[in-house]
Amino acid sequence: MINDPVTRQTRQVPVDSFAPEQPNMNTLQITDDLDLLLAVLPDRIRASLEQSERKGNLIEVIMDLGRLPEARFTDGELVLSKHEVTPEDLRMVVERVGDFGADNRAGIERTLHRISAIRNRKGEVIGLTCRVGRAVYGAIEIIKDIVDGERSILLLGRPGVGKTTLLREAARLRSEVKRVVIVDTSNEIAGDGDIPHPAIGRSRRMQVPDPSLQHELMIEAVENHMPEVIVIDEIGRELEAVAARTIAERGVQLIGTAHGNSLDHLLMNPTLSDLVGGIESVTLSTRRRAAAARRRACSNAGRRLRLMC
């Protein structure tokens, strides 16, 4: 793991050069634009983070009204100030970031950082989660051969394990040889603002005005922009699963993510099971039903033994 963030650098490209410069993928290269996130925080919180030697491992900053601000790192947590978060602190951050959408998420233009709000019953912001967004060039190398194929891919895992990071790298990699369109739910893949982050390569990005309309944008992307690859983050609704199946049936490669602990859990989720083929009811004879019950009992016993080891 690389602890020190790599500052994004640019260079002059000749006019007759059409291919953008790509990072060297022999080693991981991390771009996090951390200074831009620290700049929106209150002074006392920013100063505490700037003095920390662990800021390269920063995951998110938590600001809840009436509580002490905290920083969460990959290896623990840190209280950032002895003074509680005030309404003025929250108001300052909200004014410095982009507009919050229907999903209570905002960002900082041309960065991958995400600011999520908690509101009270009156709609007032009483808490903020300022999450660091990082582009990790080279992270996709471990599954590069799978991504380079023509089959659709679903990345499954708990929140915060790096699904979106891999998705972003997959979009960049496929955009070198295919027409790629990203359906960006909360601007988390390509960053906030109308100009997407360089980490997505040559991919095009469609922003989703309302998360409930994401399935419509998925179909619109296929019908209007002739992509060869569709990239989408956080498939979580039944209509989105249906749209994903429709896209795959039209011969377009789909690369997406979903929340879940295992494939078994996904199959048992009636909303998302269609992503992996779904479950159908069948009628069995008495003999076959008894045989299936015996196999299930043996499987469960083996699973309990493995868990106990």
C-alpha positions in Angstrom: 0.0 0.0 0.0 1.2 3.5 -0.8 0.7 5.9 2.0 1.8 9.2 0.5 -0.6 10.7 -2.0 0.8 11.5 -5.5 0.1 15.0 -6.6 -1.7 15.2 -10.0 0.7 16.6 -12.6 0.1 17.9 -16.1 2.4 18.5 -19.0 2.2 20.2 -22.4 1.0 17.9 -25.2 1.8 18.6 -28.8 -1.1 19.7 -30.9 -0.7 16.8 -33.3 -0.9 14.3 -30.4 -4.4 12.8 -30.1 -3.8 10.2 -27.3 -3.8 11.5 -23.8 -0.9 10.6 -21.6 -1.5 7.5 -19.5 0.1 6.9 -16.1 2.8 4.1 -15.8 0.9 1.1 -14.5 3.9 -0.9 -13.3 3.2 0.5 -9.8 0.2 2.0 -8.1 -0.2 5.7 -8.5 -2.6 7.6 -6.2 -4.2 11.0 -6.9 -6.4 12.4 -4.1 -6.4 16.2 -4.3 -6.5 16.2 -0.5 -5.7 19.9 -0.2 -8.9 20.8 -1.9 -11.0 18.8 0.6 -9.1 20.3 3.5 -9.7 23.8 2.2 -13.5 23.5 2.7 -13.2 22.5 6.4 -13.2 24.9 9.3 -9.7 26.3 10.2 -9.2 24.4 13.4 -10.1 21.1 11.8 -8.0 21.7 8.8 -5.0 22.7 10.9 -5.3 19.5 13.0 -5.3 17.3 9.8 -2.4 19.2 8.2 -0.3 18.5 11.3 -1.2 14.8 11.3 1.4 12.3 9.8 -1.5 10.0 9.0 -3.4 12.2 6.5 -2.3 10.0 3.6 -4.4 7.3 5.1 -7.4 9.5 5.7 -10.8 8.0 4.8 -13.3 10.6 6.0 -14.0 13.5 8.3 -17.1 13.3 10.5 -18.8 16.5 11.6 -22.0 16.1 13.7 -23.7 19.1 15.4 -22.8 19.3 19.1 -20.1 16.6 19.0 -16.4 16.7 18.6 -15.2 16.4 15.0 -13.4 13.1 14.1 -11.2 11.8 11.4 -11.3 8.2 10.4 -8.1 6.6 9.0 -7.4 3.1 7.7 -5.8 2.3 11.1 -8.0 4.1 13.6 -9.7 7.4 14.5 -8.6 10.8 15.8 -10.5 13.6 17.5 -9.6 16.8 15.6 -10.7 19.5 18.1 -11.7 19.9 21.7 -14.4 22.2 20.6 -17.8 20.8 19.4 -19.1 21.3 15.9 -21.4 24.4 15.7 -24.1 25.3 13.1 -21.6 27.9 11.8 -19.1 25.1 11.1 -21.6 23.1 9.1 -22.9 26.2 7.3 -19.4 27.1 6.2 -18.7 23.7 4.7 -22.1 23.6 2.9 -21.4 27.0 1.3 -18.0 25.9 0.1 -19.0 22.8 -1.7 -21.3 22.1 -4.7 -25.1 21.8 -4.5 -26.6 18.8 -2.6 -28.7 16.5 -4.7 -31.8 14.5 -3.9 -29.5 11.9 -2.3 -28.0 14.5 0.0 -24.6 14.2 -1.6 -22.4 17.0 -2.9 -18.8 17.3 -4.2 -16.0 19.6 -5.0 -15.6 20.4 -8.7 -13.2 18.2 -10.6 -12.3 16.1 -7.6 -13.5 12.7 -6.4 -14.4 13.8 -2.9 -17.9 13.3 -1.6 -19.7 15.3 1.1 -22.9 13.6 2.5 -25.4 15.5 4.7 -27.6 14.3 7.5 -30.7 16.5 8.0 -33.2 17.0 10.7 -37.0 17.0 10.2 -36.9 20.6 9.1 -34.4 19.8 6.3 -31.5 21.5 8.1 -28.0 20.0 7.9 -27.0 18.7 11.3 -24.2 16.4 10.2 -21.6 16.0 7.4 -19.5 13.1 6.2 -16.6 14.4 4.2 -15.2 11.4 2.4 -11.8 11.4 0.6 -12.0 10.3 -3.1 -8.9 8.8 -4.6 -8.0 7.7 -8.1 -5.7 4.6 -7.8 -4.1 4.1 -11.2 -3.1 0.5 -11.7 -5.6 -1.0 -9.2 -7.4 -2.8 -12.0 -4.3 -4.8 -13.1 -5.3 -7.8 -10.9 -8.5 -8.4 -12.9 -7.4 -6.7 -16.2 -7.8 -9.9 -18.2 -11.5 -10.2 -17.1 -12.2 -6.5 -17.8 -10.7 -6.8 -21.2 -13.2 -9.5 -22.1 -16.6 -8.9 -23.6 -18.7 -10.3 -20.7 -20.6 -8.1 -18.3 -19.1 -7.7 -14.8 -20.7 -7.1 -11.4 -18.4 -6.0 -8.5 -19.9 -7.1 -5.2 -18.8 -6.0 -1.7 -19.5 -4.0 1.4 -19.5 -0.2 1.4 -16.0 1.3 1.5 -14.0 -1.7 0.2 -13.0 0.0 -3.1 -15.7 -1.0 -5.6 -16.0 2.5 -7.1 -12.2 2.8 -7.3 -12.0 -0.4 -9.4 -15.0 0.7 -11.5 -13.3 4.0 -12.3 -10.2 2.2 -13.4 -12.2 -0.3 -15.5 -13.9 2.7 -17.3 -10.4 4.2 -18.0 -9.0 0.9 -19.2 -12.0 0.1 -21.5 -12.1 3.6 -22.9 -8.7 3.1 -24.6 -10.3 0.6 -27.0 -14.1 0.9 -26.7 -16.8 3.6 -26.6 -17.6 3.9 -22.9 -20.4 5.8 -21.2 -20.6 6.2 -17.4 -24.0 6.6 -15.8 -22.7 8.6 -12.7 -25.3 8.3 -9.9 -23.8 10.8 -7.5 -20.8 12.1 -9.5 -18.7 9.7 -7.5 -17.1 8.0 -10.4 -16.1 11.0 -12.4 -16.2 13.8 -9.8 -18.4 16.8 -9.3 -18.9 19.5 -11.9 -19.5 19.4 -15.6 -15.9 18.5 -16.6 -15.1 14.9 -15.5 -12.0 13.9 -13.6 -9.1 12.7 -15.7 -9.2 9.3 -14.0 -11.9 8.1 -16.3 -9.8 8.4 -19.4 -11.7 8.9 -22.6 -15.0 7.7 -21.1 -18.1 10.0 -21.5 -20.2 10.7 -18.4 -23.9 11.1 -18.0 -25.0 12.7 -14.7 -28.1 11.5 -12.9 -30.4 14.3 -11.8 -32.4 12.1 -9.4 -31.3 8.6 -8.2 -34.8 7.3 -8.8 -34.4 8.1 -12.5 -31.1 6.1 -12.8 -32.7 3.2 -14.8 -34.0 5.7 -17.4 -30.6 7.2 -17.9 -29.2 3.7 -18.3 -31.5 3.0 -21.2 -31.1 6.5 -22.6 -27.3 6.1 -22.7 -27.7 3.0 -24.9 -30.3 4.4 -27.2 -28.8 7.9 -27.7 -25.0 7.5 -27.5 -24.2 4.1 -29.0 -21.8 2.9 -26.3 -20.0 -0.4 -26.4 -19.6 -0.4 -22.6 -21.9 1.0 -19.9 -20.4 1.7 -16.5 -22.7 2.2 -13.5 -22.2 2.4 -9.7 -24.5 1.2 -6.9 -27.2 -0.8 -8.7 -29.7 -1.0 -5.8 -33.3 -0.9 -7.2 -35.4 -3.4 -9.1 -35.9 -1.1 -12.1 -32.1 -0.7 -12.3 -31.6 -4.4 -12.3 -34.2 -4.8 -15.1 -32.4 -2.0 -17.1 -29.1 -3.8 -16.6 -30.5 -7.0 -18.0 -32.0 -5.1 -20.9 -28.6 -3.5 -21.7 -26.8 -6.9 -21.6 -29.4 -8.4 -24.0 -28.6 -5.6 -26.5 -25.0 -6.7 -26.7 -23.5 -3.9 -24.6 -21.0 -4.8 -22.0 -22.1 -3.6 -18.6 -19.7 -3.1 -15.7 -21.4 -2.3 -12.4 -21.3 -2.5 -8.6 -23.8 -3.6 -5.9 -23.7 -3.8 -2.2 -23.6 -7.3 -0.7 -21.4 -9.7 1.3 -21.5 -12.7 -1.0 -23.1 -14.1 -4.1 -25.5 -16.2 -1.9 -26.8 -13.0 -0.3 -27.3 -11.4 -3.7 -29.3 -14.4 -4.9 -31.6 -14.2 -1.9 -32.2 -10.5 -2.5 -35.4 -10.4 -4.6 -34.6 -6.9 -5.8 -31.1 -7.7 -7.2 -31.1 -11.4 -7.9 -32.0 -10.8 -11.5 -28.5 -9.4 -12.0 -27.0 -12.9 -11.7 -29.8 -14.8 -13.4 -32.4 -14.8 -10.6 -34.1 -17.7 -8.9 -37.0 -19.7 -10.5 -39.5 -22.0 -8.8 -39.7 -25.6 -10.0 -41.8 -28.6 -9.1 -39.9 -31.7 -7.8 -41.1 -35.2 -7.3 -41.1 -36.6 -3.7 -37.9 -38.6 -4.4 -36.0 -35.6 -5.8 -37.2 -33.3 -3.1 -35.9 -35.7 -0.4 -32.5 -36.0 -2.2 -32.3 -32.2 -2.4 -33.0 -31.9 1.3 -30.2 -34.3 2.1 -27.7 -32.4 0.0 -28.8 -29.1 1.7 -28.3 -30.6 5.1 -24.8 -31.8 4.2 -24.0 -28.4 2.8 -25.2 -26.6 5.9 -23.2 -29.0 8.1 -20.1 -28.4 6.1 -20.6 -24.6 6.3 -21.0 -24.8 10.1 -17.8 -26.8 10.4 -15.9 -24.3 8.3 -17.1 -21.4 10.4 -16.0 -23.1 13.6 -12.4 -23.7 12.3 
